[in-house]
Amino acid sequence: MKLKPLADRVVLVQRAAEEKTQSGIFLTASAQEKPEIYEVVEVGPGGIVDGNEVKMGVAVGDKVLVGKYSGSKIKLDDTDYTIVRQSDILAIVE
């Protein structure tokens, strides 16, 4: 099954947590912090949203920074997705 976002929505997948610190210490699963950096897997077409024209500024494959409690969490085919509005994306990580 595939998700196809509507309007100004973006489908994201969270990147894996770091298993080792910069100094080389391995972290247990409970000690690993989930990063707020996601990868864009699908982008909606944009269009007219709330009376304003929205052009999509992100593309599939972009790494983006999203607020901790933004979006809707969806589990589909054993993969956790987050669906957010483009305006909920704080930055593109380069």
N, CA, C and O atoms as CSV, one atom per row, in Angstrom:
chain,resi,resn,atom,element,x,y,z
A,1,MET,N,N,0.841,-1.172,0.000
A,1,MET,CA,C,0.000,0.000,0.000
A,1,MET,C,C,0.892,1.243,0.000
A,1,MET,O,O,1.981,1.222,0.574
A,2,LYS,N,N,0.446,2.304,-0.628
A,2,LYS,CA,C,1.220,3.526,-0.740
A,2,LYS,C,C,0.378,4.706,-0.276
A,2,LYS,O,O,-0.820,4.769,-0.553
A,3,LEU,N,N,1.005,5.638,0.428
A,3,LEU,CA,C,0.322,6.850,0.866
A,3,LEU,C,C,0.531,7.954,-0.153
A,3,LEU,O,O,1.653,8.185,-0.604
A,4,LYS,N,N,-0.556,8.642,-0.521
A,4,LYS,CA,C,-0.467,9.776,-1.435
A,4,LYS,C,C,-1.092,10.973,-0.728
A,4,LYS,O,O,-2.314,11.043,-0.601
A,5,PRO,N,N,-0.262,11.923,-0.262
A,5,PRO,CA,C,-0.795,13.057,0.489
A,5,PRO,C,C,-1.578,14.018,-0.397
A,5,PRO,O,O,-1.317,14.131,-1.595
A,6,LEU,N,N,-2.531,14.700,0.202
A,6,LEU,CA,C,-3.354,15.674,-0.499
A,6,LEU,C,C,-2.914,17.089,-0.130
A,6,LEU,O,O,-2.312,17.304,0.922
A,7,ALA,N,N,-3.211,18.030,-0.984
A,7,ALA,CA,C,-2.971,19.463,-0.763
A,7,ALA,C,C,-1.531,19.728,-0.339
A,7,ALA,O,O,-0.597,19.349,-1.046
A,8,ASP,N,N,-1.341,20.379,0.818
A,8,ASP,CA,C,0.002,20.782,1.250
A,8,ASP,C,C,0.598,19.826,2.281
A,8,ASP,O,O,1.443,20.223,3.084
A,9,ARG,N,N,0.164,18.582,2.259
A,9,ARG,CA,C,0.671,17.620,3.240
A,9,ARG,C,C,1.896,16.877,2.707
A,9,ARG,O,O,2.084,16.728,1.500
A,10,VAL,N,N,2.730,16.412,3.658
A,10,VAL,CA,C,3.982,15.733,3.339
A,10,VAL,C,C,4.057,14.471,4.195
A,10,VAL,O,O,3.758,14.513,5.389
A,11,VAL,N,N,4.454,13.351,3.594
A,11,VAL,CA,C,4.625,12.089,4.321
A,11,VAL,C,C,6.105,11.935,4.653
A,11,VAL,O,O,6.962,12.056,3.778
A,12,LEU,N,N,6.400,11.665,5.940
A,12,LEU,CA,C,7.771,11.582,6.422
A,12,LEU,C,C,8.040,10.241,7.091
A,12,LEU,O,O,7.126,9.587,7.594
A,13,VAL,N,N,9.317,9.840,7.088
A,13,VAL,CA,C,9.780,8.670,7.829
A,13,VAL,C,C,10.899,9.152,8.733
A,13,VAL,O,O,11.791,9.877,8.293
A,14,GLN,N,N,10.852,8.745,10.011
A,14,GLN,CA,C,11.868,9.189,10.959
A,14,GLN,C,C,13.164,8.415,10.753
A,14,GLN,O,O,13.158,7.203,10.535
A,15,ARG,N,N,14.265,9.137,10.826
A,15,ARG,CA,C,15.582,8.514,10.698
A,15,ARG,C,C,15.891,7.713,11.952
A,15,ARG,O,O,15.347,7.991,13.021
A,16,ALA,N,N,16.754,6.732,11.828
A,16,ALA,CA,C,17.112,5.870,12.957
A,16,ALA,C,C,17.896,6.648,14.009
A,16,ALA,O,O,18.644,7.571,13.689
A,17,ALA,N,N,17.712,6.260,15.261
A,17,ALA,CA,C,18.437,6.886,16.371
A,17,ALA,C,C,19.892,6.440,16.353
A,17,ALA,O,O,20.208,5.337,15.905
A,18,GLU,N,N,20.770,7.300,16.843
A,18,GLU,CA,C,22.185,6.970,16.924
A,18,GLU,C,C,22.407,5.877,17.962
A,18,GLU,O,O,21.892,5.963,19.077
A,19,GLU,N,N,23.168,4.856,17.601
A,19,GLU,CA,C,23.453,3.767,18.516
A,19,GLU,C,C,24.743,3.988,19.291
A,19,GLU,O,O,25.004,3.306,20.282
A,20,LYS,N,N,25.551,4.946,18.836
A,20,LYS,CA,C,26.831,5.180,19.467
A,20,LYS,C,C,27.065,6.679,19.589
A,20,LYS,O,O,26.731,7.432,18.674
A,21,THR,N,N,27.635,7.122,20.706
A,21,THR,CA,C,27.932,8.542,20.899
A,21,THR,C,C,29.178,8.914,20.092
A,21,THR,O,O,29.865,8.038,19.568
A,22,GLN,N,N,29.462,10.197,19.996
A,22,GLN,CA,C,30.641,10.646,19.267
A,22,GLN,C,C,31.933,10.137,19.904
A,22,GLN,O,O,32.941,9.966,19.219
A,23,SER,N,N,31.901,9.897,21.213
A,23,SER,CA,C,33.098,9.399,21.892
A,23,SER,C,C,33.228,7.880,21.817
A,23,SER,O,O,34.198,7.323,22.332
A,24,GLY,N,N,32.260,7.191,21.180
A,24,GLY,CA,C,32.365,5.758,20.959
A,24,GLY,C,C,31.610,4.890,21.942
A,24,GLY,O,O,31.756,3.668,21.912
A,25,ILE,N,N,30.803,5.482,22.814
A,25,ILE,CA,C,30.031,4.707,23.790
A,25,ILE,C,C,28.739,4.228,23.136
A,25,ILE,O,O,27.992,5.020,22.560
A,26,PHE,N,N,28.481,2.911,23.232
A,26,PHE,CA,C,27.256,2.355,22.674
A,26,PHE,C,C,26.096,2.600,23.626
A,26,PHE,O,O,26.234,2.425,24.837
A,27,LEU,N,N,24.943,3.007,23.076
A,27,LEU,CA,C,23.760,3.320,23.877
A,27,LEU,C,C,22.765,2.170,23.830
A,27,LEU,O,O,22.606,1.526,22.792
A,28,THR,N,N,22.092,1.908,24.950
A,28,THR,CA,C,21.013,0.924,24.952
A,28,THR,C,C,19.816,1.537,24.232
A,28,THR,O,O,19.755,2.753,24.053
A,29,ALA,N,N,18.887,0.720,23.828
A,29,ALA,CA,C,17.719,1.209,23.091
A,29,ALA,C,C,16.936,2.238,23.884
A,29,ALA,O,O,16.422,3.200,23.312
A,30,SER,N,N,16.837,2.048,25.200
A,30,SER,CA,C,16.073,2.992,26.016
A,30,SER,C,C,16.783,4.331,26.181
A,30,SER,O,O,16.134,5.336,26.474
A,31,ALA,N,N,18.106,4.364,25.998
A,31,ALA,CA,C,18.876,5.605,26.158
A,31,ALA,C,C,19.007,6.385,24.856
A,31,ALA,O,O,19.470,7.525,24.862
A,32,GLN,N,N,18.606,5.784,23.747
A,32,GLN,CA,C,18.747,6.448,22.455
A,32,GLN,C,C,17.659,7.496,22.279
A,32,GLN,O,O,16.475,7.218,22.470
A,33,GLU,N,N,18.073,8.698,21.915
A,33,GLU,CA,C,17.103,9.759,21.636
A,33,GLU,C,C,16.686,9.678,20.187
A,33,GLU,O,O,17.526,9.555,19.296
A,34,LYS,N,N,15.383,9.748,19.949
A,34,LYS,CA,C,14.923,9.773,18.569
A,34,LYS,C,C,15.136,11.180,18.028
A,34,LYS,O,O,14.693,12.155,18.635
A,35,PRO,N,N,15.805,11.288,16.900
A,35,PRO,CA,C,16.017,12.618,16.336
A,35,PRO,C,C,14.727,13.179,15.758
A,35,PRO,O,O,13.814,12.433,15.404
A,36,GLU,N,N,14.665,14.481,15.670
A,36,GLU,CA,C,13.498,15.138,15.086
A,36,GLU,C,C,13.715,15.357,13.585
A,36,GLU,O,O,13.000,16.138,12.957
A,37,ILE,N,N,14.703,14.665,13.019
A,37,ILE,CA,C,14.996,14.780,11.587
A,37,ILE,C,C,14.302,13.631,10.871
A,37,ILE,O,O,14.429,12.470,11.259
A,38,TYR,N,N,13.571,13.974,9.826
A,38,TYR,CA,C,12.803,13.006,9.055
A,38,TYR,C,C,13.238,13.065,7.595
A,38,TYR,O,O,13.858,14.032,7.154
A,39,GLU,N,N,12.902,12.017,6.858
A,39,GLU,CA,C,13.129,11.998,5.416
A,39,GLU,C,C,11.774,12.085,4.723
A,39,GLU,O,O,10.830,11.394,5.107
A,40,VAL,N,N,11.679,12.928,3.709
A,40,VAL,CA,C,10.438,13.097,2.944
A,40,VAL,C,C,10.301,11.915,1.984
A,40,VAL,O,O,11.201,11.648,1.188
A,41,VAL,N,N,9.157,11.200,2.063
A,41,VAL,CA,C,8.917,10.071,1.159
A,41,VAL,C,C,7.835,10.364,0.128
A,41,VAL,O,O,7.827,9.746,-0.936
A,42,GLU,N,N,6.929,11.280,0.412
A,42,GLU,CA,C,5.890,11.695,-0.543
A,42,GLU,C,C,5.514,13.140,-0.270
A,42,GLU,O,O,5.530,13.593,0.874
A,43,VAL,N,N,5.175,13.864,-1.338
A,43,VAL,CA,C,4.802,15.281,-1.231
A,43,VAL,C,C,3.483,15.493,-1.956
A,43,VAL,O,O,3.296,15.007,-3.071
A,44,GLY,N,N,2.568,16.219,-1.323
A,44,GLY,CA,C,1.291,16.553,-1.947
A,44,GLY,C,C,1.484,17.542,-3.088
A,44,GLY,O,O,2.575,18.086,-3.257
A,45,PRO,N,N,0.435,17.781,-3.872
A,45,PRO,CA,C,0.547,18.646,-5.043
A,45,PRO,C,C,0.524,20.142,-4.746
A,45,PRO,O,O,0.795,20.946,-5.637
A,46,GLY,N,N,0.207,20.531,-3.512
A,46,GLY,CA,C,0.057,21.963,-3.214
A,46,GLY,C,C,-1.313,22.417,-3.670
A,46,GLY,O,O,-2.279,21.659,-3.582
A,47,GLY,N,N,-1.410,23.656,-4.160
A,47,GLY,CA,C,-2.692,24.168,-4.636
A,47,GLY,C,C,-3.248,25.228,-3.715
A,47,GLY,O,O,-2.498,25.909,-3.016
A,48,ILE,N,N,-4.557,25.370,-3.710
A,48,ILE,CA,C,-5.214,26.370,-2.881
A,48,ILE,C,C,-5.573,25.755,-1.527
A,48,ILE,O,O,-6.342,24.796,-1.455
A,49,VAL,N,N,-5.008,26.319,-0.452
A,49,VAL,CA,C,-5.274,25.855,0.907
A,49,VAL,C,C,-5.698,27.055,1.732
A,49,VAL,O,O,-4.952,28.027,1.843
A,50,ASP,N,N,-6.893,26.996,2.313
A,50,ASP,CA,C,-7.449,28.092,3.117
A,50,ASP,C,C,-7.453,29.411,2.350
A,50,ASP,O,O,-7.207,30.468,2.929
A,51,GLY,N,N,-7.730,29.353,1.065
A,51,GLY,CA,C,-7.833,30.556,0.243
A,51,GLY,C,C,-6.509,31.105,-0.252
A,51,GLY,O,O,-6.490,32.117,-0.952
A,52,ASN,N,N,-5.390,30.460,0.096
A,52,ASN,CA,C,-4.079,30.917,-0.358
A,52,ASN,C,C,-3.423,29.847,-1.220
A,52,ASN,O,O,-3.568,28.652,-0.965
A,53,GLU,N,N,-2.695,30.292,-2.248
A,53,GLU,CA,C,-1.982,29.337,-3.093
A,53,GLU,C,C,-0.734,28.859,-2.367
A,53,GLU,O,O,0.042,29.665,-1.853
A,54,VAL,N,N,-0.544,27.536,-2.328
A,54,VAL,CA,C,0.622,26.946,-1.664
A,54,VAL,C,C,1.466,26.227,-2.706
A,54,VAL,O,O,0.975,25.356,-3.424
A,55,LYS,N,N,2.742,26.599,-2.783
A,55,LYS,CA,C,3.694,25.901,-3.643
A,55,LYS,C,C,4.573,25.056,-2.734
A,55,LYS,O,O,5.025,25.521,-1.687
A,56,MET,N,N,4.810,23.830,-3.131
A,56,MET,CA,C,5.578,22.917,-2.295
A,56,MET,C,C,7.068,23.236,-2.394
A,56,MET,O,O,7.629,23.312,-3.487
A,57,GLY,N,N,7.699,23.421,-1.232
A,57,GLY,CA,C,9.109,23.781,-1.165
A,57,GLY,C,C,10.011,22.622,-0.791
A,57,GLY,O,O,11.230,22.777,-0.715
A,58,VAL,N,N,9.416,21.453,-0.556
A,58,VAL,CA,C,10.210,20.266,-0.233
A,58,VAL,C,C,10.008,19.228,-1.323
A,58,VAL,O,O,9.012,19.247,-2.046
A,59,ALA,N,N,10.977,18.318,-1.427
A,59,ALA,CA,C,10.914,17.277,-2.446
A,59,ALA,C,C,11.215,15.925,-1.807
A,59,ALA,O,O,11.783,15.856,-0.717
A,60,VAL,N,N,10.837,14.870,-2.483
A,60,VAL,CA,C,11.115,13.516,-2.000
A,60,VAL,C,C,12.626,13.364,-1.831
A,60,VAL,O,O,13.402,13.740,-2.709
A,61,GLY,N,N,13.027,12.809,-0.690
A,61,GLY,CA,C,14.441,12.602,-0.406
A,61,GLY,C,C,15.058,13.675,0.478
A,61,GLY,O,O,16.143,13.474,1.023
A,62,ASP,N,N,14.374,14.829,0.632
A,62,ASP,CA,C,14.877,15.890,1.507
A,62,ASP,C,C,14.879,15.409,2.951
A,62,ASP,O,O,14.011,14.639,3.362
A,63,LYS,N,N,15.867,15.874,3.718
A,63,LYS,CA,C,15.904,15.658,5.160
A,63,LYS,C,C,15.363,16.925,5.798
A,63,LYS,O,O,15.847,18.019,5.509
A,64,VAL,N,N,14.360,16.789,6.665
A,64,VAL,CA,C,13.712,17.962,7.247
A,64,VAL,C,C,13.650,17.862,8.765
A,64,VAL,O,O,13.684,16.773,9.339
A,65,LEU,N,N,13.560,19.021,9.395
A,65,LEU,CA,C,13.431,19.127,10.842
A,65,LEU,C,C,11.984,19.488,11.147
A,65,LEU,O,O,11.443,20.448,10.597
A,66,VAL,N,N,11.357,18.702,12.036
A,66,VAL,CA,C,9.943,18.881,12.364
A,66,VAL,C,C,9.816,18.979,13.881
A,66,VAL,O,O,10.571,18.340,14.613
A,67,GLY,N,N,8.859,19.779,14.351
A,67,GLY,CA,C,8.605,19.889,15.783
A,67,GLY,C,C,8.274,18.544,16.404
A,67,GLY,O,O,7.754,17.653,15.733
A,68,LYS,N,N,8.575,18.402,17.681
A,68,LYS,CA,C,8.443,17.127,18.378
A,68,LYS,C,C,7.033,16.536,18.322
A,68,LYS,O,O,6.883,15.324,18.162
A,69,TYR,N,N,6.017,17.355,18.447
A,69,TYR,CA,C,4.640,16.850,18.507
A,69,TYR,C,C,3.829,17.209,17.269
A,69,TYR,O,O,2.602,17.275,17.338
A,70,SER,N,N,4.485,17.441,16.145
A,70,SER,CA,C,3.798,17.825,14.911
A,70,SER,C,C,3.279,16.604,14.169
A,70,SER,O,O,3.863,15.522,14.236
A,71,GLY,N,N,2.182,16.793,13.467
A,71,GLY,CA,C,1.686,15.799,12.541
A,71,GLY,C,C,0.906,14.653,13.150
A,71,GLY,O,O,0.668,14.595,14.357
A,72,SER,N,N,0.519,13.746,12.272
A,72,SER,CA,C,-0.231,12.542,12.639
A,72,SER,C,C,0.641,11.329,12.382
A,72,SER,O,O,1.239,11.198,11.313
A,73,LYS,N,N,0.714,10.435,13.369
A,73,LYS,CA,C,1.510,9.217,13.247
A,73,LYS,C,C,0.647,8.113,12.652
A,73,LYS,O,O,-0.473,7.878,13.105
A,74,ILE,N,N,1.177,7.433,11.629
A,74,ILE,CA,C,0.467,6.369,10.935
A,74,ILE,C,C,1.404,5.165,10.813
A,74,ILE,O,O,2.582,5.332,10.497
A,75,LYS,N,N,0.898,3.963,11.059
A,75,LYS,CA,C,1.685,2.749,10.840
A,75,LYS,C,C,1.060,1.994,9.686
A,75,LYS,O,O,-0.124,1.658,9.726
A,76,LEU,N,N,1.855,1.724,8.647
A,76,LEU,CA,C,1.356,1.056,7.451
A,76,LEU,C,C,2.432,0.102,6.954
A,76,LEU,O,O,3.567,0.516,6.720
A,77,ASP,N,N,2.088,-1.161,6.792
A,77,ASP,CA,C,3.029,-2.188,6.335
A,77,ASP,C,C,4.299,-2.205,7.179
A,77,ASP,O,O,5.402,-2.239,6.633
A,78,ASP,N,N,4.161,-2.182,8.495
A,78,ASP,CA,C,5.271,-2.242,9.455
A,78,ASP,C,C,6.225,-1.051,9.379
A,78,ASP,O,O,7.353,-1.138,9.863
A,79,THR,N,N,5.798,0.047,8.787
A,79,THR,CA,C,6.601,1.263,8.731
A,79,THR,C,C,5.827,2.384,9.398
A,79,THR,O,O,4.635,2.560,9.145
A,80,ASP,N,N,6.506,3.146,10.253
A,80,ASP,CA,C,5.883,4.284,10.928
A,80,ASP,C,C,6.072,5.537,10.086
A,80,ASP,O,O,7.199,5.920,9.773
A,81,TYR,N,N,4.968,6.172,9.722
A,81,TYR,CA,C,4.995,7.406,8.941
A,81,TYR,C,C,4.447,8.543,9.787
A,81,TYR,O,O,3.674,8.321,10.719
A,82,THR,N,N,4.849,9.750,9.457
A,82,THR,CA,C,4.283,10.949,10.041
A,82,THR,C,C,3.797,11.815,8.892
A,82,THR,O,O,4.535,12.050,7.935
A,83,ILE,N,N,2.557,12.293,8.979
A,83,ILE,CA,C,2.001,13.167,7.947
A,83,ILE,C,C,1.855,14.552,8.554
A,83,ILE,O,O,1.187,14.726,9.574
A,84,VAL,N,N,2.488,15.544,7.916
A,84,VAL,CA,C,2.455,16.922,8.410
A,84,VAL,C,C,2.071,17.859,7.272
A,84,VAL,O,O,2.175,17.510,6.097
A,85,ARG,N,N,1.632,19.043,7.641
A,85,ARG,CA,C,1.450,20.102,6.653
A,85,ARG,C,C,2.822,20.695,6.371
A,85,ARG,O,O,3.699,20.674,7.234
A,86,GLN,N,N,3.008,21.217,5.186
A,86,GLN,CA,C,4.293,21.808,4.840
A,86,GLN,C,C,4.672,22.910,5.833
A,86,GLN,O,O,5.853,23.092,6.128
A,87,SER,N,N,3.698,23.637,6.343
A,87,SER,CA,C,3.970,24.729,7.290
A,87,SER,C,C,4.486,24.222,8.635
A,87,SER,O,O,5.031,25.008,9.410
A,88,ASP,N,N,4.327,22.911,8.937
A,88,ASP,CA,C,4.841,22.335,10.176
A,88,ASP,C,C,6.327,21.990,10.078
A,88,ASP,O,O,6.962,21.704,11.093
A,89,ILE,N,N,6.885,22.014,8.866
A,89,ILE,CA,C,8.304,21.725,8.680
A,89,ILE,C,C,9.095,22.967,9.044
A,89,ILE,O,O,8.856,24.049,8.508
A,90,LEU,N,N,10.042,22.800,9.965
A,90,LEU,CA,C,10.808,23.936,10.472
A,90,LEU,C,C,11.983,24.289,9.570
A,90,LEU,O,O,12.291,25.467,9.391
A,91,ALA,N,N,12.648,23.277,8.995
A,91,ALA,CA,C,13.828,23.546,8.167
A,91,ALA,C,C,14.170,22.331,7.328
A,91,ALA,O,O,13.778,21.209,7.649
A,92,ILE,N,N,14.911,22.566,6.241
A,92,ILE,CA,C,15.486,21.495,5.444
A,92,ILE,C,C,16.932,21.338,5.903
A,92,ILE,O,O,17.670,22.321,5.972
A,93,VAL,N,N,17.337,20.120,6.216
A,93,VAL,CA,C,18.693,19.853,6.689
A,93,VAL,C,C,19.567,19.514,5.495
A,93,VAL,O,O,19.262,18.595,4.734
A,94,GLU,N,N,20.648,20.252,5.332
A,94,GLU,CA,C,21.557,20.002,4.189
A,94,GLU,C,C,22.857,19.398,4.656
A,94,GLU,O,O,23.738,19.122,3.841
